[in-house]
Amino acid sequence: MAAAKKKEEAQESSTELAAAAPTAPPPSDDAQRGARTVQKVNALHGSEKAAILLLALGEEAKLVWEKLDDDELREISAAMSNLGPVQADMVEFLIKDFVNRLSGAGAVTGSYDQTQRLLAQFLPGDKVENLMEELRGPAGRTMWDKLGNVNEIVLANYLKNEYPQTVAVILSKVKTDHAARVLGSLPPEYALEVIQRMLRMEPVQRDILEKIEVTLRNEFMTNLARTSKRDSHEQMASIFNSFDRQTEGRFLAMLEESSKESADRIRSLMFVFEDLSKLDPGGIQTLLRSVEKDKLALALKGANEEMRNLFMSNMSERAAKIMRDDMEGMGAVKLKDVEGAQQEIVNNAKALADRGEIMLAEGGGEDELVY
C-alpha cells in the first residue's frame, strides 16, 4: 500500500510539472519572413541569382561582366531583363557577405531598359545592340524554343528559301505540333521533300547544329526583332494612312512648315495604294482573291493607267474585260468613294502581309520584295 501511494504521488508531481512547463512560442515574424526568403531564393535558377547580384553591384560588377563568355552573357542578360521587382531581403540574402554595403541600396528592379543601360557601360555598342536585339525576339532559352514561338507562316516564308535538308534539321528540333503547322504552310512539293529528308535523317553533328543556330540568330531572329520595332514616325505614318487624302494632305502641309524632316520621314514610311505596284505577280493574285470585285472596280476607276494594268494583267482576259466594262458602267463617282475603296484594298494587303501571305515593300522605300 505504501509503495502504491508513493507511485501515485510521483505521477501527480509529474503532471503538475508538465502543466507548469512553458509551451514553445510560435515562430516570430522575422523567422517566418526568413523562411519565405530562403524558399524564394531556392526556387531561383542560377542565372537569375547571378542577375540579381550583378544588378545590385551595378557598375562595380564591370570586371565580372568582362570575364563572362557570350553564352553566359546571353543567359544572364535574358534572366535579368525578365526579373521584375526583387525584394531587398532576397538581395541581402544572396549577397550577405556585402550586406553592409547593400543596406542603403534596398531592392533592385531588373528590366529591359536597365539591362541595356548597364551593358552599355562596359561593352561595345554593337555587341550590346546585337544582344538586346536577340532579347527583343521571341521568348525562349534556346534557339529552338524561340522558333517555337514564331508564327508558322512567318517561319515557313523564311524556310522555303533554304535547302530542304537544313529545314529538315530545324523542324526536327522544334516541337512536333509547331513543325506540323510549319509544314502545312510550306508549298506542298517542298514540304514533301522536307518530310522525306526528315525520315532519312541521321543524327546531326554538334558543329553543324551550331552553324545552323548561328545563321538563324544572325539572319532570321535579328531581322525579325528589328521589324518588330517601331519608332514614333512609323506609328504616325500608320495614323496618316488612316486619314482621307484631304486630311492627310492638310496635316502633312502643316507639319512640313514646322518640321520638314519629320514630314518627309512620315511621307516615306506611309503605304498608299500606288505602293502596291511593288508587289510581284504572285502577291497581286493573292490580293485579288481577297478583294471584292465591286471595291476593286471603284478603286481602279480613280487609279492611273499603270495601276489598272498591274491588276488586270494578273486576271484572265475575260475577267479583265468584265472589270473594264464595270468601270465604264459606273459613270461619275465621288473621289471620297474611290479613296475609301483604295484604302480598303491597302488594308487587305496589310492584313495579308501580317499573316505572312504576301510581302510588302516599305512605302517610298528602295527595297524590293524578296521571296
C-alpha positions as CSV (number, residue, x, y, z in Angstrom):
1,M,0.0,0.0,0.0
2,A,2.8,2.4,0.9
3,A,4.5,1.7,-2.4
4,A,1.3,2.3,-4.4
5,K,0.8,5.6,-2.6
6,K,4.3,6.8,-3.4
7,K,3.8,5.8,-7.0
8,E,0.6,7.8,-7.2
9,E,2.2,10.9,-5.6
10,A,5.1,10.7,-8.1
11,Q,2.6,10.6,-11.0
12,E,0.7,13.6,-9.6
13,S,4.0,15.5,-9.3
14,S,5.0,14.8,-12.9
15,T,1.6,16.0,-14.1
16,E,2.0,19.3,-12.2
17,L,5.5,19.8,-13.5
18,A,4.3,19.2,-17.1
19,A,1.4,21.6,-16.7
20,A,3.8,24.3,-15.2
21,A,6.3,23.9,-18.1
22,P,6.2,26.8,-20.6
23,T,4.9,26.0,-24.1
24,A,7.1,26.7,-27.1
25,P,6.5,30.1,-28.5
26,P,5.2,30.4,-32.2
27,P,7.8,31.4,-34.8
28,S,8.4,35.1,-34.9
29,D,7.5,37.3,-37.9
30,D,11.2,37.7,-38.7
31,A,11.7,33.9,-38.7
32,Q,8.7,33.4,-41.0
33,R,10.0,36.1,-43.4
34,G,13.4,34.5,-43.3
35,A,11.9,31.1,-44.2
36,R,9.9,32.6,-47.0
37,T,13.0,34.3,-48.4
38,V,15.0,31.0,-48.3
39,Q,12.2,29.3,-50.1
40,K,12.1,32.0,-52.8
41,V,15.9,32.0,-53.3
42,N,15.9,28.2,-53.6
43,A,13.4,28.4,-56.4
44,L,15.6,30.8,-58.4
45,H,17.6,29.5,-61.4
46,G,21.4,30.0,-61.2
47,S,21.3,32.7,-64.0
48,E,18.6,34.6,-62.0
49,K,20.7,34.6,-58.9
50,A,23.6,35.9,-60.9
51,A,21.5,38.6,-62.5
52,I,20.3,39.9,-59.1
53,L,23.9,40.0,-57.8
54,L,25.1,41.9,-60.8
55,L,22.2,44.3,-60.7
56,A,22.8,45.1,-57.1
57,L,26.5,45.6,-57.7
58,G,25.8,47.9,-60.7
59,E,29.0,49.4,-62.2
60,E,31.2,47.7,-59.7
61,A,30.4,44.4,-61.5
62,K,32.3,45.6,-64.6
63,L,35.2,43.2,-64.1
64,V,32.7,40.3,-63.6
65,W,30.9,41.1,-66.9
66,E,34.1,41.2,-68.8
67,K,35.0,37.7,-67.6
68,L,31.8,36.2,-69.0
69,D,31.7,34.5,-72.3
70,D,29.0,35.1,-74.9
71,D,26.7,32.2,-73.8
72,E,26.9,33.4,-70.2
73,L,26.2,37.0,-71.2
74,R,23.2,35.9,-73.2
75,E,21.7,33.7,-70.4
76,I,22.3,36.2,-67.6
77,S,21.0,39.2,-69.7
78,A,17.9,37.2,-70.6
79,A,17.3,36.4,-66.9
80,M,18.0,40.0,-65.8
81,S,15.6,41.5,-68.3
82,N,12.7,39.3,-67.0
83,L,13.4,39.6,-63.3
84,G,10.9,42.4,-62.4
85,P,11.0,43.7,-58.8
86,V,13.3,41.8,-56.4
87,Q,12.7,42.3,-52.7
88,A,15.6,43.8,-50.6
89,D,15.6,40.8,-48.2
90,M,16.3,38.5,-51.2
91,V,19.1,40.7,-52.4
92,E,20.7,40.8,-48.9
93,F,20.3,37.0,-48.5
94,L,22.1,36.4,-51.8
95,I,25.0,38.8,-51.1
96,K,25.1,38.5,-47.3
97,D,28.9,38.9,-47.4
98,F,28.3,42.5,-48.6
99,V,25.2,43.3,-46.6
100,N,26.6,46.4,-45.1
101,R,27.3,47.9,-48.5
102,L,23.9,47.0,-49.7
103,S,21.9,48.2,-46.7
104,G,21.3,51.6,-48.3
105,A,20.7,50.2,-51.7
106,G,17.4,48.3,-51.0
107,A,15.6,46.5,-53.7
108,V,16.6,46.4,-57.3
109,T,14.4,46.1,-60.4
110,G,15.5,44.1,-63.5
111,S,14.0,45.4,-66.7
112,Y,14.9,45.5,-70.4
113,D,16.0,49.2,-70.3
114,Q,18.0,48.7,-67.1
115,T,19.8,45.8,-68.6
116,Q,20.7,47.7,-71.8
117,R,22.0,50.7,-69.8
118,L,24.1,48.5,-67.6
119,L,25.6,46.6,-70.5
120,A,26.3,49.8,-72.4
121,Q,28.6,51.0,-69.7
122,F,31.3,48.4,-70.4
123,L,30.5,46.5,-73.6
124,P,31.0,47.8,-77.2
125,G,27.8,49.3,-78.6
126,D,27.4,46.9,-81.5
127,K,27.7,43.9,-79.1
128,V,25.0,45.4,-76.8
129,E,22.7,46.1,-79.7
130,N,23.1,42.5,-81.1
131,L,22.4,41.1,-77.6
132,M,19.4,43.3,-76.9
133,E,18.0,42.6,-80.4
134,E,18.0,38.9,-79.6
135,L,16.3,39.6,-76.3
136,R,13.6,41.5,-78.1
137,G,12.9,38.5,-80.2
138,P,10.5,35.6,-79.4
139,A,10.7,34.2,-75.9
140,G,12.7,31.0,-75.2
141,R,16.0,30.0,-73.6
142,T,17.3,28.2,-76.7
143,M,17.1,28.9,-80.4
144,W,14.7,26.1,-80.9
145,D,12.4,27.4,-78.1
146,K,12.4,30.8,-79.8
147,L,11.5,29.3,-83.2
148,G,8.6,27.6,-81.5
149,N,7.2,31.0,-80.6
150,V,7.4,32.4,-84.2
151,N,4.3,32.4,-86.3
152,E,4.3,29.3,-88.5
153,I,3.6,31.3,-91.7
154,V,6.4,33.8,-91.0
155,L,8.8,30.9,-90.3
156,A,7.6,29.0,-93.4
157,N,8.2,32.0,-95.6
158,Y,11.8,32.1,-94.4
159,L,12.5,28.4,-94.5
160,K,11.1,27.9,-98.0
161,N,14.2,29.6,-99.4
162,E,16.6,27.3,-97.5
163,Y,17.9,23.8,-98.5
164,P,15.3,21.1,-97.7
165,Q,18.0,19.3,-95.6
166,T,18.5,22.4,-93.5
167,V,14.8,22.8,-93.0
168,A,14.5,19.1,-92.0
169,V,17.1,19.6,-89.3
170,I,15.4,22.7,-88.0
171,L,11.9,21.1,-87.9
172,S,13.3,18.1,-86.1
173,K,14.5,20.3,-83.3
174,V,11.2,22.3,-82.7
175,K,8.1,20.9,-81.0
176,T,6.1,18.5,-83.2
177,D,2.9,20.5,-83.2
178,H,4.7,23.6,-84.4
179,A,6.6,21.6,-87.0
180,A,3.3,20.3,-88.3
181,R,1.9,23.8,-88.7
182,V,5.1,25.0,-90.5
183,L,5.0,22.0,-92.9
184,G,1.4,22.8,-93.6
185,S,2.3,26.4,-94.5
186,L,5.1,25.3,-97.0
187,P,4.5,24.7,-100.7
188,P,3.2,21.1,-100.9
189,E,6.0,19.7,-103.1
190,Y,8.7,21.4,-101.0
191,A,7.0,20.1,-97.8
192,L,7.1,16.6,-99.1
193,E,10.8,16.8,-99.9
194,V,11.4,18.1,-96.3
195,I,9.4,15.2,-94.9
196,Q,11.4,12.7,-96.9
197,R,14.6,14.2,-95.7
198,M,13.4,14.0,-92.1
199,L,12.6,10.3,-92.5
200,R,16.1,9.6,-93.8
201,M,17.9,11.9,-91.4
202,E,20.7,10.5,-89.3
203,P,22.0,12.1,-86.0
204,V,23.3,15.6,-86.7
205,Q,26.8,16.6,-85.7
206,R,27.1,19.2,-83.0
207,D,29.1,21.6,-85.1
208,I,26.5,21.6,-87.9
209,L,23.8,22.3,-85.4
210,E,25.8,25.2,-84.0
211,K,26.3,26.7,-87.5
212,I,22.5,26.5,-88.2
213,E,21.8,28.2,-84.8
214,V,24.3,31.0,-85.6
215,T,22.7,31.5,-89.1
216,L,19.2,31.6,-87.6
217,R,20.3,34.0,-84.9
218,N,22.2,36.4,-87.3
219,E,19.9,36.3,-90.3
220,F,16.4,35.4,-89.1
221,M,15.9,36.4,-85.4
222,T,17.8,39.7,-85.7
223,N,15.8,40.7,-88.7
224,L,12.6,39.6,-87.0
225,A,13.4,41.6,-83.9
226,R,14.2,44.7,-86.0
227,T,11.0,44.5,-88.0
228,S,9.0,44.4,-84.7
229,K,10.4,47.7,-83.5
230,R,8.5,50.9,-84.4
231,D,9.6,54.4,-83.8
232,S,7.2,57.4,-83.4
233,H,7.4,58.2,-87.2
234,E,6.4,54.7,-88.1
235,Q,3.4,54.9,-85.7
236,M,2.4,58.3,-87.1
237,A,2.7,57.1,-90.7
238,S,0.2,54.3,-89.8
239,I,-2.1,57.0,-88.4
240,F,-1.8,59.2,-91.5
241,N,-2.5,56.1,-93.7
242,S,-6.0,56.0,-92.0
243,F,-6.8,59.7,-92.9
244,D,-8.7,60.5,-96.1
245,R,-6.5,62.2,-98.7
246,Q,-7.7,65.7,-97.9
247,T,-7.0,65.4,-94.1
248,E,-3.7,63.7,-94.8
249,G,-2.5,66.5,-97.1
250,R,-3.6,69.2,-94.7
251,F,-1.7,67.8,-91.7
252,L,1.4,67.0,-93.8
253,A,1.5,70.5,-95.1
254,M,1.1,72.0,-91.6
255,L,3.8,69.6,-90.3
256,E,6.1,70.5,-93.1
257,E,6.1,74.1,-92.1
258,S,7.3,73.3,-88.5
259,S,9.4,70.2,-89.2
260,K,10.1,69.4,-92.8
261,E,12.4,66.4,-91.8
262,S,9.6,64.8,-89.8
263,A,7.1,65.3,-92.6
264,D,9.5,63.8,-95.2
265,R,10.1,60.8,-92.9
266,I,6.4,60.2,-92.4
267,R,5.7,60.5,-96.1
268,S,8.5,58.0,-96.9
269,L,7.0,55.5,-94.4
270,M,3.4,55.8,-95.5
271,F,2.0,52.9,-97.5
272,V,-0.5,54.1,-100.2
273,F,-2.5,52.4,-103.0
274,E,0.2,53.2,-105.5
275,D,2.8,51.3,-103.4
276,L,1.0,48.1,-104.4
277,S,2.9,48.4,-107.7
278,K,5.9,46.9,-105.8
279,L,4.1,43.6,-105.4
280,D,5.1,40.7,-107.7
281,P,2.5,38.8,-109.7
282,G,2.0,36.2,-107.0
283,G,1.3,38.9,-104.4
284,I,-1.1,40.7,-106.7
285,Q,-3.0,37.4,-107.4
286,T,-3.2,36.7,-103.7
287,L,-4.5,40.2,-103.1
288,L,-7.1,39.9,-105.9
289,R,-8.6,36.8,-104.2
290,S,-9.2,38.7,-101.0
291,V,-10.8,41.8,-102.6
292,E,-14.4,42.3,-103.5
293,K,-14.8,42.9,-107.3
294,D,-17.0,46.0,-106.9
295,K,-14.5,47.5,-104.5
296,L,-11.6,46.8,-106.9
297,A,-13.6,48.4,-109.8
298,L,-14.2,51.5,-107.8
299,A,-10.6,51.7,-106.7
300,L,-9.2,51.3,-110.2
301,K,-11.8,53.9,-111.5
302,G,-9.7,56.6,-109.9
303,A,-6.3,54.9,-110.4
304,N,-3.7,55.7,-113.1
305,E,-3.2,53.5,-116.1
306,E,-0.1,51.8,-114.6
307,M,-2.1,50.6,-111.6
308,R,-5.0,49.4,-113.8
309,N,-2.7,47.4,-116.0
310,L,-1.0,46.0,-112.9
311,F,-4.2,44.4,-111.6
312,M,-5.8,43.5,-115.0
313,S,-2.6,41.8,-116.3
314,N,-3.0,39.4,-113.4
315,M,-6.6,38.5,-114.3
316,S,-7.9,36.3,-117.1
317,E,-8.7,38.1,-120.3
318,R,-12.4,37.6,-119.7
319,A,-12.2,38.9,-116.1
320,A,-10.2,42.0,-117.2
321,K,-12.8,42.8,-119.9
322,I,-15.6,42.5,-117.3
323,M,-13.7,44.7,-114.9
324,R,-13.3,47.4,-117.6
325,D,-17.0,47.2,-118.5
326,D,-17.9,47.6,-114.9
327,M,-15.7,50.6,-114.5
328,E,-17.2,52.3,-117.6
329,G,-20.7,51.5,-116.4
330,M,-20.2,53.4,-113.2
331,G,-20.2,56.8,-114.7
332,A,-19.0,59.6,-112.5
333,V,-18.1,58.6,-108.9
334,K,-17.1,60.6,-105.9
335,L,-13.4,61.0,-105.1
336,K,-14.1,60.2,-101.5
337,D,-15.6,56.8,-102.5
338,V,-12.6,56.0,-104.7
339,E,-10.2,56.8,-101.9
340,G,-12.2,54.7,-99.5
341,A,-12.1,51.7,-101.8
342,Q,-8.3,52.1,-102.4
343,Q,-7.7,52.3,-98.6
344,E,-9.7,49.2,-98.1
345,I,-7.6,47.3,-100.6
346,V,-4.4,48.7,-98.9
347,N,-5.8,47.4,-95.5
348,N,-6.4,44.0,-97.1
349,A,-2.8,43.9,-98.3
350,K,-1.5,44.8,-94.9
351,A,-3.6,42.1,-93.3
352,L,-2.2,39.5,-95.8
353,A,1.3,40.7,-95.0
354,D,0.7,40.4,-91.3
355,R,-0.3,36.7,-91.9
356,G,2.8,36.2,-94.0
357,E,0.9,35.5,-97.2
358,I,2.4,38.4,-99.1
359,M,5.4,40.7,-98.6
360,L,5.0,44.5,-98.7
361,A,7.9,46.8,-99.5
362,E,8.1,49.9,-97.3
363,G,6.2,52.9,-98.6
364,G,8.5,55.1,-100.5
365,G,11.5,52.8,-99.8
366,E,14.1,51.4,-102.2
367,D,13.9,47.8,-101.1
368,E,12.2,45.5,-103.5
369,L,10.4,42.3,-102.4
370,V,12.4,39.2,-101.5
371,Y,10.5,35.9,-101.6
